[in-house]
Amino acid sequence: MEIYNYTTVVEFLLQGLSEDPGLQALFLAFFLLLYIMALAGNTLIIIAFSLNRTLHTPMYFLLTNLALLDIICTSTVVPKLLESLVGKSSHISYKGCMTQIFFLIGVLGIELLLLTSMAYDRYVAICRPLHYNTLMSWPICVLLAGSVWVIGIANAFVQTGLMIRLNFCGPNQIRHFICEIPTLLLLSCSPTTLNNIMIAVADAYFGVINFLLTMISYSFIISSILRIRSAEGKKRAFSTCSAHLVVVTLYYSTSIYTYFQPGSGSSSENGKVVTLLYTVVSPTLNPIIYSLRNKDVKVALKKLFACFH
């Protein structure tokens, strides 16, 4: 059955960031720069991992997965945003909107699960170092990463499938610069009870449970670090997880705000700013944070740059 049998709306009108031509030009330059930085930084992380054997450990394998997710996330959002800022089109087709929702939901879910996996990796490394090679062996690490992707993609299929079953009879103006489920539900002329229930279930699992697991991991990590007698030992232990802790704080503070607010709130200007933080700014900052705060990554990147001279 064709997708258009489900709806009378064939395209949606996205609300831009600003109607001021001067601000549009400024936003265009700014987000184009961030996009290039995000692509370059995360690609360098992936290449550095692939070429440097010293980074072939579970921690950096998970970091490479995070870099890949950040590339997918920015590539899902920024090109359409730049297109609207250029002034070519603020429209998005029905299929394009559903595709954007699928990738955004998938990336968000996978990234939350991945951050929890990275917290578990740091917990094992610091709290149970003698058992690290057993508890985080390569088969377990690959299985963990694979499960994260499968669960995140499955959730994306469920949430997107529930959106496709809805009817959109007009109006078709989305009060956001991207297609997000909360804003799109406001335009549906079908009952959205099942959608809201499944969103609540996904929020509870991906948001609340993973957040609690991450915080529990770090409570054990911090407790173990505080028991280390030497200042140098404490510094070395904390340096192995500080970058991840910064990324976790940045990501959860923005994504939770977006998906735990009422549906009508997500169309506000604050909602747009927060969405930009976790879809554009966070993927740009992640490789910078790991590069600045991780000695092994800095060494690997220096070797990589030396190859081009």
Phi and psi in degrees as GROMACS dihedral restraints (atoms count N, CA, C in turn):
[ dihedral_restraints ]
;  ai    aj    ak    al  type     phi  dphi    fc
    3     4     5     6     1   -67.2    20    10
    4     5     6     7     1   148.8    20    10
    6     7     8     9     1   -64.4    20    10
    7     8     9    10     1   -28.3    20    10
    9    10    11    12     1   -75.0    20    10
   10    11    12    13     1    -9.3    20    10
   12    13    14    15     1   -68.3    20    10
   13    14    15    16     1   -16.9    20    10
   15    16    17    18     1   -87.7    20    10
   16    17    18    19     1   -13.7    20    10
   18    19    20    21     1  -152.7    20    10
   19    20    21    22     1   152.0    20    10
   21    22    23    24     1   -94.1    20    10
   22    23    24    25     1    -9.0    20    10
   24    25    26    27     1   -92.0    20    10
   25    26    27    28     1   124.2    20    10
   27    28    29    30     1  -101.3    20    10
   28    29    30    31     1   -13.0    20    10
   30    31    32    33     1  -156.9    20    10
   31    32    33    34     1   160.0    20    10
   33    34    35    36     1  -118.7    20    10
   34    35    36    37     1   153.7    20    10
   36    37    38    39     1  -105.0    20    10
   37    38    39    40     1   117.2    20    10
   39    40    41    42     1   -86.4    20    10
   40    41    42    43     1   140.6    20    10
   42    43    44    45     1   -85.3    20    10
   43    44    45    46     1   128.0    20    10
   45    46    47    48     1   -76.2    20    10
   46    47    48    49     1   177.5    20    10
   48    49    50    51     1   -75.7    20    10
   49    50    51    52     1   -32.8    20    10
   51    52    53    54     1  -161.5    20    10
   52    53    54    55     1   149.6    20    10
   54    55    56    57     1   -97.7    20    10
   55    56    57    58     1    -4.1    20    10
   57    58    59    60     1   -76.0    20    10
   58    59    60    61     1   119.4    20    10
   60    61    62    63     1   -56.6    20    10
   61    62    63    64     1   -36.9    20    10
   63    64    65    66     1   -64.9    20    10
   64    65    66    67     1   -45.2    20    10
   66    67    68    69     1   -67.8    20    10
   67    68    69    70     1   -35.2    20    10
   69    70    71    72     1   -61.4    20    10
   70    71    72    73     1   -42.1    20    10
   72    73    74    75     1   -64.9    20    10
   73    74    75    76     1   -40.2    20    10
   75    76    77    78     1   -65.1    20    10
   76    77    78    79     1   -45.9    20    10
   78    79    80    81     1   -62.1    20    10
   79    80    81    82     1   -39.5    20    10
   81    82    83    84     1   -59.9    20    10
   82    83    84    85     1   -47.9    20    10
   84    85    86    87     1   -65.3    20    10
   85    86    87    88     1   -41.6    20    10
   87    88    89    90     1   -65.9    20    10
   88    89    90    91     1   -49.2    20    10
   90    91    92    93     1   -76.0    20    10
   91    92    93    94     1   -27.0    20    10
   93    94    95    96     1   -65.5    20    10
   94    95    96    97     1   -41.9    20    10
   96    97    98    99     1   -63.1    20    10
   97    98    99   100     1   -45.4    20    10
   99   100   101   102     1   -62.1    20    10
  100   101   102   103     1   -39.7    20    10
  102   103   104   105     1   -63.6    20    10
  103   104   105   106     1   -44.5    20    10
  105   106   107   108     1   -63.3    20    10
  106   107   108   109     1   -42.3    20    10
  108   109   110   111     1   -64.0    20    10
  109   110   111   112     1   -41.7    20    10
  111   112   113   114     1   -63.8    20    10
  112   113   114   115     1   -46.1    20    10
  114   115   116   117     1   -63.1    20    10
  115   116   117   118     1   -46.0    20    10
  117   118   119   120     1   -66.5    20    10
  118   119   120   121     1   -47.6    20    10
  120   121   122   123     1   -63.3    20    10
  121   122   123   124     1   -46.4    20    10
  123   124   125   126     1   -72.8    20    10
  124   125   126   127     1   -32.9    20    10
  126   127   128   129     1   -65.3    20    10
  127   128   129   130     1   -39.8    20    10
  129   130   131   132     1   -62.6    20    10
  130   131   132   133     1   -39.0    20    10
  132   133   134   135     1   -60.8    20    10
  133   134   135   136     1   -44.7    20    10
  135   136   137   138     1   -65.6    20    10
  136   137   138   139     1   -44.0    20    10
  138   139   140   141     1   -65.9    20    10
  139   140   141   142     1   -42.0    20    10
  141   142   143   144     1   -60.7    20    10
  142   143   144   145     1   -41.7    20    10
  144   145   146   147     1   -64.8    20    10
  145   146   147   148     1   -42.0    20    10
  147   148   149   150     1   -66.4    20    10
  148   149   150   151     1   -36.1    20    10
  150   151   152   153     1   -96.0    20    10
  151   152   153   154     1   -16.9    20    10
  153   154   155   156     1  -109.4    20    10
  154   155   156   157     1   112.7    20    10
  156   157   158   159     1   -66.6    20    10
  157   158   159   160     1   -25.1    20    10
  159   160   161   162     1   -67.1    20    10
  160   161   162   163     1   -18.4    20    10
  162   163   164   165     1   -95.0    20    10
  163   164   165   166     1     3.8    20    10
  165   166   167   168     1   -82.0    20    10
  166   167   168   169     1    65.8    20    10
  168   169   170   171     1  -127.7    20    10
  169   170   171   172     1   161.5    20    10
  171   172   173   174     1   -54.4    20    10
  172   173   174   175     1   -41.2    20    10
  174   175   176   177     1   -60.0    20    10
  175   176   177   178     1   -45.3    20    10
  177   178   179   180     1   -79.5    20    10
  178   179   180   181     1   -24.4    20    10
  180   181   182   183     1   -64.3    20    10
  181   182   183   184     1   -43.6    20    10
  183   184   185   186     1   -66.9    20    10
  184   185   186   187     1   -37.1    20    10
  186   187   188   189     1   -63.1    20    10
  187   188   189   190     1   -37.0    20    10
  189   190   191   192     1   -65.8    20    10
  190   191   192   193     1   -38.5    20    10
  192   193   194   195     1   -61.1    20    10
  193   194   195   196     1   -39.9    20    10
  195   196   197   198     1   -63.5    20    10
  196   197   198   199     1   -41.3    20    10
  198   199   200   201     1   -63.0    20    10
  199   200   201   202     1   -41.0    20    10
  201   202   203   204     1   -63.8    20    10
  202   203   204   205     1   -42.1    20    10
  204   205   206   207     1   -61.8    20    10
  205   206   207   208     1   -40.5    20    10
  207   208   209   210     1   -64.7    20    10
  208   209   210   211     1   -36.5    20    10
  210   211   212   213     1   -64.6    20    10
  211   212   213   214     1   -44.4    20    10
  213   214   215   216     1   -63.6    20    10
  214   215   216   217     1   -41.6    20    10
  216   217   218   219     1   -62.2    20    10
  217   218   219   220     1   -51.9    20    10
  219   220   221   222     1   -65.9    20    10
  220   221   222   223     1   -35.4    20    10
  222   223   224   225     1   -72.1    20    10
  223   224   225   226     1   -20.6    20    10
  225   226   227   228     1   -77.6    20    10
  226   227   228   229     1   -32.3    20    10
  228   229   230   231     1  -102.9    20    10
  229   230   231   232     1   -49.5    20    10
  231   232   233   234     1   -67.7    20    10
  232   233   234   235     1   -45.0    20    10
  234   235   236   237     1   -53.7    20    10
  235   236   237   238     1   -44.1    20    10
  237   238   239   240     1   -68.0    20    10
  238   239   240   241     1   -36.4    20    10
  240   241   242   243     1   -63.9    20    10
  241   242   243   244     1   -44.3    20    10
  243   244   245   246     1   -64.6    20    10
  244   245   246   247     1   -38.3    20    10
  246   247   248   249     1   -61.2    20    10
  247   248   249   250     1   -41.5    20    10
  249   250   251   252     1   -70.4    20    10
  250   251   252   253     1   -33.5    20    10
  252   253   254   255     1   -71.5    20    10
  253   254   255   256     1   -31.6    20    10
  255   256   257   258     1   -67.3    20    10
  256   257   258   259     1   -25.6    20    10
  258   259   260   261     1    98.5    20    10
  259   260   261   262     1     6.6    20    10
  261   262   263   264     1   -71.5    20    10
  262   263   264   265     1   -44.0    20    10
  264   265   266   267     1  -162.8    20    10
  265   266   267   268     1   135.2    20    10
  267   268   269   270     1  -111.7    20    10
  268   269   270   271     1    14.3    20    10
  270   271   272   273     1   -97.1    20    10
  271   272   273   274     1   151.6    20    10
  273   274   275   276     1  -138.6    20    10
  274   275   276   277     1   134.1    20    10
  276   277   278   279     1   -67.1    20    10
  277   278   279   280     1   162.0    20    10
  279   280   281   282     1   -58.7    20    10
  280   281   282   283     1   -46.7    20    10
  282   283   284   285     1   -63.7    20    10
  283   284   285   286     1   -40.7    20    10
  285   286   287   288     1   -63.8    20    10
  286   287   288   289     1   -37.8    20    10
  288   289   290   291     1   -65.5    20    10
  289   290   291   292     1   -45.3    20    10
  291   292   293   294     1   -66.2    20    10
  292   293   294   295     1   -35.6    20    10
  294   295   296   297     1   -65.5    20    10
  295   296   297   298     1   -42.5    20    10
  297   298   299   300     1   -63.2    20    10
  298   299   300   301     1   -41.6    20    10
  300   301   302   303     1   -60.6    20    10
  301   302   303   304     1   -44.4    20    10
  303   304   305   306     1   -57.9    20    10
  304   305   306   307     1   -49.1    20    10
  306   307   308   309     1   -70.1    20    10
  307   308   309   310     1   -37.6    20    10
  309   310   311   312     1   -65.3    20    10
  310   311   312   313     1   -45.9    20    10
  312   313   314   315     1   -64.0    20    10
  313   314   315   316     1   -42.2    20    10
  315   316   317   318     1   -61.8    20    10
  316   317   318   319     1   -48.3    20    10
  318   319   320   321     1   -64.2    20    10
  319   320   321   322     1   -43.4    20    10
  321   322   323   324     1   -61.1    20    10
  322   323   324   325     1   -47.3    20    10
  324   325   326   327     1   -65.1    20    10
  325   326   327   328     1   -45.9    20    10
  327   328   329   330     1   -62.5    20    10
  328   329   330   331     1   -41.2    20    10
  330   331   332   333     1   -67.2    20    10
  331   332   333   334     1   -38.8    20    10
  333   334   335   336     1   -64.4    20    10
  334   335   336   337     1   -42.1    20    10
  336   337   338   339     1   -66.0    20    10
  337   338   339   340     1   -39.1    20    10
  339   340   341   342     1   -66.6    20    10
  340   341   342   343     1   -39.7    20    10
  342   343   344   345     1   -63.4    20    10
  343   344   345   346     1   -35.7    20    10
  345   346   347   348     1   -66.5    20    10
  346   347   348   349     1   -41.3    20    10
  348   349   350   351     1   -62.9    20    10
  349   350   351   352     1   -39.2    20    10
  351   352   353   354     1   -68.1    20    10
  352   353   354   355     1   -35.2    20    10
  354   355   356   357     1   -66.2    20    10
  355   356   357   358     1   -40.0    20    10
  357   358   359   360     1   -63.3    20    10
  358   359   360   361     1   -41.8    20    10
  360   361   362   363     1   -58.5    20    10
  361   362   363   364     1   -44.4    20    10
  363   364   365   366     1   -68.7    20    10
  364   365   366   367     1   -33.9    20    10
  366   367   368   369     1   -61.9    20    10
  367   368   369   370     1   -47.4    20    10
  369   370   371   372     1   -64.6    20    10
  370   371   372   373     1   -41.7    20    10
  372   373   374   375     1   -64.5    20    10
  373   374   375   376     1   -36.8    20    10
  375   376   377   378     1   -95.5    20    10
  376   377   378   379     1   -39.6    20    10
  378   379   380   381     1   -90.7    20    10
  379   380   381   382     1   -27.4    20    10
  381   382   383   384     1  -134.7    20    10
  382   383   384   385     1    58.3    20    10
  384   385   386   387     1   -61.8    20    10
  385   386   387   388     1   -32.7    20    10
  387   388   389   390     1   -69.7    20    10
  388   389   390   391     1   -21.7    20    10
  390   391   392   393     1  -105.4    20    10
  391   392   393   394     1     8.0    20    10
  393   394   395   396     1   -59.9    20    10
  394   395   396   397     1   -47.3    20    10
  396   397   398   399     1   -64.2    20    10
  397   398   399   400     1   -23.2    20    10
  399   400   401   402     1   -86.5    20    10
  400   401   402   403     1   -48.5    20    10
  402   403   404   405     1   -74.0    20    10
  403   404   405   406     1   -25.1    20    10
  405   406   407   408     1  -125.1    20    10
  406   407   408   409     1    46.1    20    10
  408   409   410   411     1   -67.5    20    10
  409   410   411   412     1   164.7    20    10
  411   412   413   414     1   -60.8    20    10
  412   413   414   415     1   -42.4    20    10
  414   415   416   417     1   -59.7    20    10
  415   416   417   418     1   -42.0    20    10
  417   418   419   420     1   -66.6    20    10
  418   419   420   421     1   -40.9    20    10
  420   421   422   423     1   -63.6    20    10
  421   422   423   424     1   -45.5    20    10
  423   424   425   426     1   -65.6    20    10
  424   425   426   427     1   -40.3    20    10
  426   427   428   429     1   -63.9    20    10
  427   428   429   430     1   -39.9    20    10
  429   430   431   432     1   -64.0    20    10
  430   431   432   433     1   -47.8    20    10
  432   433   434   435     1   -65.1    20    10
  433   434   435   436     1   -41.3    20    10
  435   436   437   438     1   -63.0    20    10
  436   437   438   439     1   -41.3    20    10
  438   439   440   441     1   -62.9    20    10
  439   440   441   442     1   -39.3    20    10
  441   442   443   444     1   -59.2    20    10
  442   443   444   445     1   -46.8    20    10
  444   445   446   447     1   -66.3    20    10
  445   446   447   448     1   -42.8    20    10
  447   448   449   450     1   -63.3    20    10
  448   449   450   451     1   -45.9    20    10
  450   451   452   453     1   -64.4    20    10
  451   452   453   454     1   -44.4    20    10
  453   454   455   456     1   -63.1    20    10
  454   455   456   457     1   -42.8    20    10
  456   457   458   459     1   -68.7    20    10
  457   458   459   460     1   -39.3    20    10
  459   460   461   462     1   -61.1    20    10
  460   461   462   463     1   -42.5    20    10
  462   463   464   465     1   -63.2    20    10
  463   464   465   466     1   -38.9    20    10
  465   466   467   468     1   -63.1    20    10
  466   467   468   469     1   -40.6    20    10
  468   469   470   471     1   -63.4    20    10
  469   470   471   472     1   -43.2    20    10
  471   472   473   474     1   -63.3    20    10
  472   473   474   475     1   -51.1    20    10
  474   475   476   477     1   -64.8    20    10
  475   476   477   478     1   -41.8    20    10
  477   478   479   480     1   -68.6    20    10
  478   479   480   481     1   -39.5    20    10
  480   481   482   483     1   -60.7    20    10
  481   482   483   484     1   -39.2    20    10
  483   484   485   486     1   -67.6    20    10
  484   485   486   487     1   -31.2    20    10
  486   487   488   489     1   -72.1    20    10
  487   488   489   490     1   -37.8    20    10
  489   490   491   492     1   -64.9    20    10
  490   491   492   493     1   -30.4    20    10
  492   493   494   495     1   -73.7    20    10
  493   494   495   496     1   -11.1    20    10
  495   496   497   498     1   -80.7    20    10
  496   497   498   499     1   154.1    20    10
  498   499   500   501     1   -99.8    20    10
  499   500   501   502     1   138.3    20    10
  501   502   503   504     1  -121.4    20    10
  502   503   504   505     1   107.4    20    10
  504   505   506   507     1  -101.5    20    10
  505   506   507   508     1     1.8    20    10
  507   508   509   510     1   101.7    20    10
  508   509   510   511     1   149.7    20    10
  510   511   512   513     1   -69.0    20    10
  511   512   513   514     1   166.8    20    10
  513   514   515   516     1  -118.0    20    10
  514   515   516   517     1    16.2    20    10
  516   517   518   519     1   -89.4    20    10
  517   518   519   520     1   118.7    20    10
  519   520   521   522     1   -91.1    20    10
  520   521   522   523     1   123.9    20    10
  522   523   524   525     1   -83.3    20    10
  523   524   525   526     1    57.0    20    10
  525   526   527   528     1  -161.9    20    10
  526   527   528   529     1   166.4    20    10
  528   529   530   531     1   -93.1    20    10
  529   530   531   532     1    -3.3    20    10
  531   532   533   534     1  -136.8    20    10
  532   533   534   535     1   167.9    20    10
  534   535   536   537     1   -85.3    20    10
  535   536   537   538     1   116.4    20    10
  537   538   539   540     1  -127.1    20    10
  538   539   540   541     1   147.9    20    10
  540   541   542   543     1   -57.5    20    10
  541   542   543   544     1   -47.8    20    10
  543   544   545   546     1   -56.9    20    10
  544   545   546   547     1   -42.8    20    10
  546   547   548   549     1   -72.3    20    10
  547   548   549   550     1   -34.5    20    10
  549   550   551   552     1   -73.2    20    10
  550   551   552   553     1   -32.7    20    10
  552   553   554   555     1   -61.8    20    10
  553   554   555   556     1   -29.5    20    10
  555   556   557   558     1   -67.6    20    10
  556   557   558   559     1   -19.8    20    10
  558   559   560   561     1   -95.5    20    10
  559   560   561   562     1    -8.5    20    10
  561   562   563   564     1   -75.4    20    10
  562   563   564   565     1   141.8    20    10
  564   565   566   567     1  -103.8    20    10
  565   566   567   568     1    15.9    20    10
  567   568   569   570     1  -107.8    20    10
  568   569   570   571     1   160.7    20    10
  570   571   572   573     1   -61.9    20    10
  571   572   573   574     1   134.8    20    10
  573   574   575   576     1  -115.0    20    10
  574   575   576   577     1    18.7    20    10
  576   577   578   579     1   -59.3    20    10
  577   578   579   580     1   -47.3    20    10
  579   580   581   582     1   -63.1    20    10
  580   581   582   583     1   -39.9    20    10
  582   583   584   585     1   -60.2    20    10
  583   584   585   586     1   -45.7    20    10
  585   586   587   588     1   -64.7    20    10
  586   587   588   589     1   -36.9    20    10
  588   589   590   591     1   -64.8    20    10
  589   590   591   592     1   -46.5    20    10
  591   592   593   594     1   -68.8    20    10
  592   593   594   595     1   -31.6    20    10
  594   595   596   597     1   -65.9    20    10
  595   596   597   598     1   -42.0    20    10
  597   598   599   600     1   -63.2    20    10
  598   599   600   601     1   -40.5    20    10
  600   601   602   603     1   -63.8    20    10
  601   602   603   604     1   -45.6    20    10
  603   604   605   606     1   -64.2    20    10
  604   605   606   607     1   -40.9    20    10
  606   607   608   609     1   -60.9    20    10
  607   608   609   610     1   -42.2    20    10
  609   610   611   612     1   -64.4    20    10
  610   611   612   613     1   -42.3    20    10
  612   613   614   615     1   -76.3    20    10
  613   614   615   616     1   -56.9    20    10
  615   616   617   618     1   -73.2    20    10
  616   617   618   619     1   -35.1    20    10
  618   619   620   621     1   -89.6    20    10
  619   620   621   622     1   -66.6    20    10
  621   622   623   624     1   -66.8    20    10
  622   623   624   625     1   -54.4    20    10
  624   625   626   627     1   -62.7    20    10
  625   626   627   628     1   -45.2    20    10
  627   628   629   630     1   -67.1    20    10
  628   629   630   631     1   -36.1    20    10
  630   631   632   633     1   -63.2    20    10
  631   632   633   634     1   -44.7    20    10
  633   634   635   636     1   -63.8    20    10
  634   635   636   637     1   -42.6    20    10
  636   637   638   639     1   -62.5    20    10
  637   638   639   640     1   -40.3    20    10
  639   640   641   642     1   -65.2    20    10
  640   641   642   643     1   -43.6    20    10
  642   643   644   645     1   -66.3    20    10
  643   644   645   646     1   -37.1    20    10
  645   646   647   648     1   -64.2    20    10
  646   647   648   649     1   -43.2    20    10
  648   649   650   651     1   -58.1    20    10
  649   650   651   652     1   -44.3    20    10
  651   652   653   654     1   -75.4    20    10
  652   653   654   655     1   -24.7    20    10
  654   655   656   657     1   -66.2    20    10
  655   656   657   658     1   -40.2    20    10
  657   658   659   660     1   -67.9    20    10
  658   659   660   661     1   -39.9    20    10
  660   661   662   663     1   -62.8    20    10
  661   662   663   664     1   -49.5    20    10
  663   664   665   666     1   -63.4    20    10
  664   665   666   667     1   -39.8    20    10
  666   667   668   669     1   -61.5    20    10
  667   668   669   670     1   -41.4    20    10
  669   670   671   672     1   -67.5    20    10
  670   671   672   673     1   -39.5    20    10
  672   673   674   675     1   -65.0    20    10
  673   674   675   676     1   -40.6    20    10
  675   676   677   678     1   -65.8    20    10
  676   677   678   679     1   -23.6    20    10
  678   679   680   681     1   -82.3    20    10
  679   680   681   682     1   -11.2    20    10
  681   682   683   684     1   -70.7    20    10
  682   683   684   685     1   131.0    20    10
  684   685   686   687     1   -76.9    20    10
  685   686   687   688     1   -44.0    20    10
  687   688   689   690     1   -81.3    20    10
  688   689   690   691     1   143.5    20    10
  690   691   692   693     1   -64.9    20    10
  691   692   693   694     1   -37.3    20    10
  693   694   695   696     1   -65.6    20    10
  694   695   696   697     1   -39.1    20    10
  696   697   698   699     1   -65.1    20    10
  697   698   699   700     1   -41.1    20    10
  699   700   701   702     1   -62.6    20    10
  700   701   702   703     1   -43.0    20    10
  702   703   704   705     1   -63.5    20    10
  703   704   705   706     1   -43.9    20    10
  705   706   707   708     1   -65.3    20    10
  706   707   708   709     1   -41.1    20    10
  708   709   710   711     1   -66.2    20    10
  709   710   711   712     1   -42.8    20    10
  711   712   713   714     1   -68.5    20    10
  712   713   714   715     1   -32.1    20    10
  714   715   716   717     1   -65.1    20    10
  715   716   717   718     1   -25.2    20    10
  717   718   719   720     1   -76.2    20    10
  718   719   720   721     1   -16.0    20    10
  720   721   722   723     1  -126.4    20    10
  721   722   723   724     1    -3.5    20    10
  723   724   725   726     1   -64.9    20    10
  724   725   726   727     1   -40.5    20    10
  726   727   728   729     1   -62.5    20    10
  727   728   729   730     1   -44.0    20    10
  729   730   731   732     1   -63.5    20    10
  730   731   732   733     1   -38.3    20    10
  732   733   734   735     1   -64.8    20    10
  733   734   735   736     1   -39.0    20    10
  735   736   737   738     1   -64.0    20    10
  736   737   738   739     1   -44.8    20    10
  738   739   740   741     1   -64.0    20    10
  739   740   741   742     1   -42.9    20    10
  741   742   743   744     1   -59.2    20    10
  742   743   744   745     1   -46.5    20    10
  744   745   746   747     1   -61.6    20    10
  745   746   747   748     1   -45.1    20    10
  747   748   749   750     1   -64.2    20    10
  748   749   750   751     1   -45.1    20    10
  750   751   752   753     1   -71.2    20    10
  751   752   753   754     1   -46.7    20    10
  753   754   755   756     1   -66.9    20    10
  754   755   756   757     1   -38.6    20    10
  756   757   758   759     1   -63.7    20    10
  757   758   759   760     1   -30.3    20    10
  759   760   761   762     1   -90.8    20    10
  760   761   762   763     1   -47.8    20    10
  762   763   764   765     1   -68.2    20    10
  763   764   765   766     1   -37.3    20    10
  765   766   767   768     1   -66.3    20    10
  766   767   768   769     1   -39.1    20    10
  768   769   770   771     1   -59.4    20    10
  769   770   771   772     1   -41.4    20    10
  771   772   773   774     1   -68.4    20    10
  772   773   774   775     1   -45.0    20    10
  774   775   776   777     1   -96.3    20    10
  775   776   777   778     1    -1.4    20    10
  777   778   779   780     1  -112.6    20    10
  778   779   780   781     1     7.4    20    10
  780   781   782   783     1   -91.1    20    10
  781   782   783   784     1   163.0    20    10
  783   784   785   786     1   -61.9    20    10
  784   785   786   787     1   153.2    20    10
  786   787   788   789     1   -55.3    20    10
  787   788   789   790     1   -40.1    20    10
  789   790   791   792     1   -68.8    20    10
  790   791   792   793     1   -25.3    20    10
  792   793   794   795     1   -72.1    20    10
  793   794   795   796     1   -23.8    20    10
  795   796   797   798     1   -71.8    20    10
  796   797   798   799     1   -10.5    20    10
  798   799   800   801     1   -91.7    20    10
  799   800   801   802     1    -1.4    20    10
  801   802   803   804     1   -75.6    20    10
  802   803   804   805     1   166.9    20    10
  804   805   806   807     1   -63.8    20    10
  805   806   807   808     1   -35.8    20    10
  807   808   809   810     1   -61.1    20    10
  808   809   810   811     1   -39.2    20    10
  810   811   812   813     1   -61.6    20    10
  811   812   813   814     1   -38.7    20    10
  813   814   815   816     1   -65.1    20    10
  814   815   816   817     1   -43.4    20    10
  816   817   818   819     1   -62.8    20    10
  817   818   819   820     1   -45.3    20    10
  819   820   821   822     1   -64.7    20    10
  820   821   822   823     1   -40.2    20    10
  822   823   824   825     1   -61.4    20    10
  823   824   825   826     1   -41.3    20    10
  825   826   827   828     1   -61.9    20    10
  826   827   828   829     1   -35.3    20    10
  828   829   830   831     1   -64.6    20    10
  829   830   831   832     1   -44.8    20    10
  831   832   833   834     1   -89.6    20    10
  832   833   834   835     1   -16.2    20    10
  834   835   836   837     1   -99.6    20    10
  835   836   837   838     1   -21.7    20    10
  837   838   839   840     1  -123.7    20    10
  838   839   840   841     1   -54.2    20    10
  840   841   842   843     1   -68.6    20    10
  841   842   843   844     1   -47.1    20    10
  843   844   845   846     1   -60.2    20    10
  844   845   846   847     1   -47.1    20    10
  846   847   848   849     1   -62.6    20    10
  847   848   849   850     1   -26.3    20    10
  849   850   851   852     1   -75.8    20    10
  850   851   852   853     1   -38.6    20    10
  852   853   854   855     1   -78.6    20    10
  853   854   855   856     1   -29.0    20    10
  855   856   857   858     1   -53.7    20    10
  856   857   858   859     1   -52.4    20    10
  858   859   860   861     1   -64.5    20    10
  859   860   861   862     1   -31.1    20    10
  861   862   863   864     1   -67.7    20    10
  862   863   864   865     1   -44.2    20    10
  864   865   866   867     1   -60.7    20    10
  865   866   867   868     1   -46.8    20    10
  867   868   869   870     1   -69.4    20    10
  868   869   870   871     1   -32.6    20    10
  870   871   872   873     1   -70.6    20    10
  871   872   873   874     1   -40.1    20    10
  873   874   875   876     1   -76.4    20    10
  874   875   876   877     1   -31.6    20    10
  876   877   878   879     1  -107.3    20    10
  877   878   879   880     1     6.0    20    10
  879   880   881   882     1  -129.1    20    10
  880   881   882   883     1   116.5    20    10
  882   883   884   885     1   -63.2    20    10
  883   884   885   886     1   -43.8    20    10
  885   886   887   888     1   -63.3    20    10
  886   887   888   889     1   -40.6    20    10
  888   889   890   891     1   -65.9    20    10
  889   890   891   892     1   -41.3    20    10
  891   892   893   894     1   -61.1    20    10
  892   893   894   895     1   -43.6    20    10
  894   895   896   897     1   -63.4    20    10
  895   896   897   898     1   -43.7    20    10
  897   898   899   900     1   -63.5    20    10
  898   899   900   901     1   -41.0    20    10
  900   901   902   903     1   -67.8    20    10
  901   902   903   904     1   -36.5    20    10
  903   904   905   906     1   -62.5    20    10
  904   905   906   907     1   -41.9    20    10
  906   907   908   909     1   -64.3    20    10
  907   908   909   910     1   -38.7    20    10
  909   910   911   912     1   -64.8    20    10
  910   911   912   913     1   -44.8    20    10
  912   913   914   915     1   -66.6    20    10
  913   914   915   916     1   -31.7    20    10
  915   916   917   918     1   -65.7    20    10
  916   917   918   919     1   -27.8    20    10
  918   919   920   921     1   -66.7    20    10
  919   920   921   922     1   -22.9    20    10
  921   922   923   924     1   -91.4    20    10
  922   923   924   925     1    -3.7    20    10
